[in-house]
């Protein structure tokens, strides 16, 4: 059992909190603060309980080298604005100066450590590096769901040095919606899967063939399934290596609970940078064109399925939503999910591109929008995540 934030007496304690501040930057400014805002309730609760907080995170992939473009300084400045309070910063997460700063902060203060991945020892889960990080706090709280599927020093190795360890509100919410809500779901259950890659969603599909009532296969991955049916798809994206897996899934579905649904029409063009050439049936995509978004008939069918479902999980966009000409399918599905959320249905959005899509369309009022991409897929697939295992108490 993993202890939650309410389990601990935080008064006058130093909390070492692993957060996921791996956010996009442009010219030294945070361009999407979703992951920062997601952890603010946990930070505020700790401050209200008269705790001092030491925050640690990674940013990007500096591969063990100092990279000024991947410094957490602008992230700390943005967080300070969100919290409307100053934040102390150390330019090395394990230096004596950094440790002295952590030992010196008072209740109600925050200290942010520099990018963990400036040290190779972080990704290597090095025991000495873990011990040095642990010196920053008396209580360890993990709020970095985005890295929960990685066994690194800051979320796994460090735990061995704490008697008091647990998860914050965000990790608790991720578990509630991505794991617990599917143990006894409100039916009908619908999965909407899109994006281009099948391999990352294969375990998820196989697991939910018996858990879901409907699985909508859309986005770029739909073409591999259509190809597996023996139908040509023009120049549309397919993954030749996954055709046999698609056939396996379709064969399994014949004897399982879930009904597999595919798009019936697509918006097509020569490439994603060209204007649409028209809408074509899945059986009639011209050889010189490729499907880049779902068509109007598919959109209407998917909306009807959404409206009649009580639990809906969406992972993967319907098309190349980054291009305005091919964003309609993803946008309308986001709007449909937003509407049924207000009606009381449970809507869960996986992290990564799907979470970015709903935010870009201003439709982020779902029951839950995950902060983790790979972590959310692995948890939904029934896999055990190292960060959660490390926190479990005997």
FIZAGU-440168 format. One record per residue (C-alpha): residue number from 1; y negated, x, z negated. Coordinates in steps of 0.1 Angstrom, whole numbers, plus 5000, padded with zeros to 4 digits. Layout:
N
NUM, Y, X, Z
...
//
This chain:
394
1, 5000, 5000, 5000
2, 4965, 5013, 5009
3, 4938, 5009, 4984
4, 4906, 4992, 4996
5, 4870, 5000, 4986
6, 4869, 4974, 4957
7, 4898, 4992, 4940
8, 4876, 5022, 4929
9, 4849, 5026, 4902
10, 4823, 5044, 4924
11, 4795, 5048, 4899
12, 4782, 5084, 4898
13, 4811, 5095, 4921
14, 4808, 5117, 4952
15, 4825, 5100, 4981
16, 4838, 5120, 5010
17, 4839, 5095, 5038
18, 4854, 5102, 5072
19, 4835, 5082, 5098
20, 4837, 5079, 5136
21, 4803, 5089, 5149
22, 4816, 5099, 5183
23, 4788, 5080, 5201
24, 4772, 5085, 5235
25, 4740, 5106, 5236
26, 4714, 5110, 5263
27, 4686, 5136, 5259
28, 4693, 5139, 5222
29, 4692, 5101, 5215
30, 4720, 5077, 5206
31, 4725, 5052, 5234
32, 4751, 5030, 5218
33, 4751, 5027, 5180
34, 4780, 5002, 5177
35, 4802, 5026, 5157
36, 4773, 5035, 5134
37, 4765, 4999, 5127
38, 4802, 4991, 5121
39, 4803, 5014, 5091
40, 4769, 5005, 5076
41, 4784, 4978, 5053
42, 4807, 5003, 5037
43, 4779, 5028, 5032
44, 4756, 5002, 5017
45, 4783, 4990, 4993
46, 4789, 5026, 4980
47, 4751, 5031, 4976
48, 4748, 4998, 4957
49, 4776, 5010, 4934
50, 4755, 5041, 4925
51, 4777, 5065, 4945
52, 4767, 5096, 4964
53, 4781, 5099, 4999
54, 4791, 5129, 5020
55, 4798, 5118, 5056
56, 4819, 5138, 5081
57, 4827, 5131, 5117
58, 4834, 5147, 5151
59, 4814, 5143, 5183
60, 4828, 5150, 5217
61, 4851, 5179, 5225
62, 4834, 5212, 5218
63, 4868, 5229, 5215
64, 4861, 5248, 5184
65, 4828, 5262, 5196
66, 4792, 5254, 5184
67, 4775, 5233, 5211
68, 4740, 5222, 5203
69, 4744, 5192, 5227
70, 4771, 5179, 5205
71, 4753, 5184, 5172
72, 4753, 5154, 5148
73, 4716, 5158, 5141
74, 4704, 5130, 5164
75, 4732, 5108, 5150
76, 4720, 5114, 5115
77, 4685, 5106, 5125
78, 4696, 5073, 5140
79, 4717, 5064, 5110
80, 4687, 5072, 5087
81, 4667, 5047, 5108
82, 4694, 5020, 5104
83, 4696, 5025, 5067
84, 4659, 5031, 5063
85, 4664, 5061, 5041
86, 4665, 5099, 5044
87, 4698, 5117, 5050
88, 4705, 5153, 5041
89, 4722, 5174, 5068
90, 4742, 5207, 5068
91, 4747, 5227, 5100
92, 4782, 5238, 5090
93, 4808, 5214, 5074
94, 4825, 5241, 5053
95, 4798, 5266, 5044
96, 4788, 5274, 5009
97, 4754, 5259, 5016
98, 4770, 5227, 5027
99, 4792, 5225, 4996
100, 4762, 5233, 4974
101, 4743, 5204, 4990
102, 4772, 5180, 4984
103, 4775, 5191, 4948
104, 4738, 5187, 4943
105, 4732, 5152, 4957
106, 4726, 5123, 4933
107, 4737, 5087, 4932
108, 4722, 5068, 4961
109, 4719, 5099, 4984
110, 4737, 5107, 5016
111, 4747, 5141, 5030
112, 4759, 5144, 5067
113, 4781, 5174, 5077
114, 4779, 5190, 5111
115, 4805, 5183, 5138
116, 4840, 5188, 5125
117, 4853, 5199, 5159
118, 4830, 5230, 5160
119, 4861, 5243, 5142
120, 4895, 5244, 5159
121, 4911, 5240, 5124
122, 4901, 5203, 5124
123, 4924, 5193, 5153
124, 4951, 5217, 5141
125, 4952, 5199, 5107
126, 4948, 5233, 5091
127, 4955, 5232, 5053
128, 4928, 5257, 5043
129, 4902, 5238, 5063
130, 4914, 5206, 5047
131, 4910, 5221, 5013
132, 4875, 5232, 5020
133, 4865, 5198, 5033
134, 4880, 5181, 5002
135, 4857, 5201, 4979
136, 4828, 5179, 4991
137, 4840, 5148, 4972
138, 4858, 5132, 4943
139, 4870, 5100, 4962
140, 4881, 5100, 4998
141, 4874, 5069, 5019
142, 4885, 5068, 5056
143, 4864, 5046, 5079
144, 4872, 5064, 5112
145, 4895, 5040, 5129
146, 4888, 5056, 5163
147, 4907, 5087, 5151
148, 4934, 5070, 5131
149, 4961, 5078, 5157
150, 4954, 5116, 5153
151, 4968, 5138, 5125
152, 4937, 5159, 5119
153, 4924, 5178, 5089
154, 4896, 5153, 5081
155, 4918, 5122, 5081
156, 4953, 5134, 5072
157, 4953, 5169, 5057
158, 4923, 5163, 5034
159, 4941, 5133, 5017
160, 4966, 5157, 4999
161, 4937, 5169, 4978
162, 4926, 5135, 4964
163, 4941, 5113, 4937
164, 4916, 5086, 4946
165, 4919, 5077, 4983
166, 4916, 5046, 5003
167, 4900, 5028, 5032
168, 4866, 5011, 5037
169, 4857, 4977, 5050
170, 4859, 4986, 5087
171, 4894, 5001, 5085
172, 4905, 4970, 5065
173, 4891, 4947, 5091
174, 4908, 4966, 5119
175, 4941, 4962, 5102
176, 4935, 4925, 5095
177, 4929, 4917, 5132
178, 4950, 4942, 5151
179, 4981, 4940, 5129
180, 4981, 4912, 5103
181, 4968, 4885, 5126
182, 4998, 4889, 5148
183, 5024, 4887, 5120
184, 5019, 4849, 5118
185, 4995, 4841, 5146
186, 4978, 4808, 5154
187, 4994, 4797, 5187
188, 4992, 4796, 5216
189, 4987, 4834, 5217
190, 4972, 4849, 5249
191, 4969, 4886, 5259
192, 4944, 4895, 5286
193, 4951, 4930, 5299
194, 4930, 4948, 5325
195, 4918, 4982, 5334
196, 4935, 5006, 5357
197, 4962, 5022, 5336
198, 4996, 5006, 5329
199, 5011, 5036, 5311
200, 4988, 5032, 5281
201, 4996, 4995, 5278
202, 5033, 4996, 5285
203, 5044, 4995, 5249
204, 5019, 4968, 5241
205, 5032, 4946, 5270
206, 5068, 4951, 5260
207, 5061, 4943, 5224
208, 5042, 4911, 5232
209, 5067, 4896, 5256
210, 5082, 4879, 5226
211, 5050, 4876, 5205
212, 5026, 4861, 5231
213, 5028, 4828, 5249
214, 5008, 4841, 5279
215, 5000, 4876, 5292
216, 4974, 4878, 5319
217, 4978, 4910, 5339
218, 4945, 4917, 5356
219, 4920, 4945, 5365
220, 4932, 4975, 5385
221, 4967, 4974, 5369
222, 4974, 4940, 5386
223, 4978, 4957, 5419
224, 5007, 4978, 5407
225, 5025, 4946, 5396
226, 5017, 4929, 5429
227, 5031, 4959, 5447
228, 5062, 4957, 5426
229, 5067, 4922, 5439
230, 5069, 4937, 5474
231, 5034, 4926, 5485
232, 5009, 4949, 5502
233, 4975, 4953, 5485
234, 4954, 4970, 5511
235, 4936, 5000, 5498
236, 4936, 4987, 5462
237, 4944, 5011, 5434
238, 4981, 5013, 5425
239, 5001, 5036, 5403
240, 5032, 5046, 5422
241, 5048, 5061, 5391
242, 5046, 5028, 5373
243, 5060, 5004, 5399
244, 5095, 5006, 5384
245, 5081, 4999, 5349
246, 5062, 4969, 5363
247, 5095, 4956, 5378
248, 5111, 4961, 5343
249, 5084, 4941, 5326
250, 5087, 4913, 5352
251, 5125, 4912, 5348
252, 5122, 4912, 5310
253, 5097, 4884, 5310
254, 5122, 4860, 5327
255, 5141, 4858, 5294
256, 5112, 4861, 5269
257, 5086, 4838, 5255
258, 5056, 4850, 5274
259, 5046, 4838, 5308
260, 5031, 4865, 5330
261, 5000, 4854, 5349
262, 4983, 4874, 5377
263, 4950, 4870, 5396
264, 4953, 4848, 5427
265, 4922, 4862, 5445
266, 4900, 4893, 5445
267, 4865, 4904, 5455
268, 4871, 4931, 5480
269, 4852, 4960, 5497
270, 4858, 4994, 5513
271, 4849, 5011, 5480
272, 4831, 5005, 5448
273, 4798, 5018, 5461
274, 4798, 4993, 5490
275, 4787, 4957, 5490
276, 4815, 4931, 5487
277, 4831, 4921, 5521
278, 4845, 4889, 5508
279, 4870, 4871, 5485
280, 4907, 4873, 5496
281, 4939, 4859, 5483
282, 4963, 4884, 5467
283, 4986, 4880, 5497
284, 4959, 4886, 5523
285, 4939, 4917, 5512
286, 4930, 4936, 5544
287, 4945, 4971, 5549
288, 4910, 4987, 5549
289, 4897, 4969, 5518
290, 4904, 4972, 5481
291, 4902, 4947, 5453
292, 4874, 4955, 5429
293, 4870, 4923, 5408
294, 4889, 4890, 5403
295, 4878, 4861, 5424
296, 4865, 4826, 5415
297, 4900, 4809, 5415
298, 4913, 4835, 5391
299, 4883, 4832, 5369
300, 4887, 4794, 5366
301, 4924, 4797, 5358
302, 4919, 4823, 5332
303, 4891, 4803, 5316
304, 4914, 4773, 5312
305, 4941, 4795, 5296
306, 4915, 4809, 5272
307, 4902, 4774, 5262
308, 4937, 4763, 5253
309, 4946, 4794, 5233
310, 4941, 4798, 5195
311, 4946, 4836, 5193
312, 4933, 4858, 5222
313, 4935, 4895, 5225
314, 4916, 4912, 5254
315, 4920, 4948, 5264
316, 4908, 4961, 5297
317, 4880, 4949, 5321
318, 4887, 4925, 5350
319, 4871, 4948, 5376
320, 4847, 4976, 5381
321, 4822, 4961, 5357
322, 4799, 4991, 5357
323, 4789, 4980, 5392
324, 4768, 4948, 5393
325, 4786, 4936, 5424
326, 4820, 4937, 5407
327, 4810, 4927, 5371
328, 4813, 4889, 5375
329, 4849, 4885, 5364
330, 4845, 4907, 5333
331, 4812, 4890, 5324
332, 4825, 4854, 5327
333, 4857, 4862, 5307
334, 4834, 4877, 5279
335, 4813, 4846, 5280
336, 4844, 4824, 5278
337, 4857, 4843, 5248
338, 4823, 4840, 5231
339, 4823, 4802, 5236
340, 4858, 4797, 5221
341, 4849, 4820, 5192
342, 4821, 4796, 5182
343, 4847, 4768, 5184
344, 4869, 4785, 5158
345, 4894, 4803, 5179
346, 4904, 4839, 5170
347, 4892, 4864, 5196
348, 4900, 4901, 5194
349, 4886, 4927, 5217
350, 4902, 4962, 5220
351, 4880, 4992, 5219
352, 4869, 5016, 5247
353, 4857, 5001, 5280
354, 4864, 4965, 5269
355, 4842, 4968, 5238
356, 4815, 4985, 5259
357, 4817, 4956, 5284
358, 4812, 4928, 5259
359, 4783, 4947, 5244
360, 4767, 4953, 5278
361, 4768, 4916, 5285
362, 4755, 4907, 5250
363, 4787, 4889, 5242
364, 4797, 4908, 5210
365, 4801, 4878, 5187
366, 4839, 4878, 5189
367, 4861, 4875, 5158
368, 4866, 4912, 5160
369, 4856, 4940, 5184
370, 4875, 4971, 5177
371, 4859, 5005, 5173
372, 4890, 5024, 5185
373, 4904, 5026, 5220
374, 4936, 5046, 5218
375, 4940, 5037, 5181
376, 4938, 5000, 5188
377, 4964, 5002, 5215
378, 4988, 5021, 5194
379, 4984, 4998, 5164
380, 4988, 4967, 5185
381, 5019, 4983, 5200
382, 5035, 4984, 5166
383, 5032, 5022, 5162
384, 5025, 5038, 5128
385, 4991, 5056, 5127
386, 4990, 5089, 5108
387, 4957, 5082, 5091
388, 4971, 5050, 5075
389, 5003, 5066, 5065
390, 4984, 5094, 5047
391, 4965, 5068, 5027
392, 4996, 5049, 5015
393, 5002, 5051, 4977
394, 5036, 5051, 4961
//
